[in-house]
Amino acid sequence: MKTVKFELETLTCPSCIKKIEGKLKKIDGVKDPQVLFNASKVKAQIDESKVEASKLEETITKLGYPVLSSKVS
């Protein structure tokens, strides 16, 4: 498992958390997605044999939240 972290543009409402976490939880290979509202960051554990970090970034962007940076560790 790898940890992926994304920095987003400023999140505007707490419902953003449920929206992003809900979509990421549905992706096979994603575990424990967390949105840090005040920091405008998202982090999750991924199984790289099932999903690439770029899939998560694409999903977040399609929801209307531009990703400023990403990191996999």
N, C-alpha and C positions, 0 to 999 in steps of 0.2 A: 504494500500500500504506500502511496505517495500522498503528500499534503499539497494541495493547490491553494493559492491565495490570489485574490483579485482585488484591486483597488478600483472603486467606482466613482463616478461623479457623485456629488452630494445626493443622498437619498432624502426624499421630501416627506415621506409619511411612514408610520409604522406598518401599514398594510403592505408596504414594499417587502418587508421581511417574509411574510407568509407567501406572497406571490413568488419570490425567488426561491425560497427554501422548498416550497411545494413542487415546483417544476424540477429542481435539481434532484429531489428525492425519487422522482419517477425514472431517472436515467439509470439503467443497469450499470453497476460498477461504482456508483457514487454512494458514499457512506457519510453520515453525520454532517450534512451541509449546515453552515451557520452564517447568518448575516449579522454583522456588527453595525447596527444602525448609526450610532454616533460617529464611528470611524469611517463609515461608507466602505466597508470591506466585506468580502465573502471568503470563507475558507471551507474546505471539504477534504475528505479522504477519498482517493480514487484507486481502483484496481486498474492499472494500466494495460492489463491483458484484455479488459472489457471496454474501456473508454479512454479517450485522450482528453487532456486538459482543454484543448481547443473546442471540444464539444460543449463543455460547460460555459466557456467564454461566449460561444455562439448563442447558446440558450439565453444567457443573461442579457446579451445585446438585443436579441429578438424581443425580449420583454420590455425593452425601452430604456435600459440602463447601460449607457456606454462604459466600457471597461477601459480604464486609464493605464493599468499595468497588471501583469500577472507573473506569478513565480511558482515553480514546482520544486519541492524539496523532499 
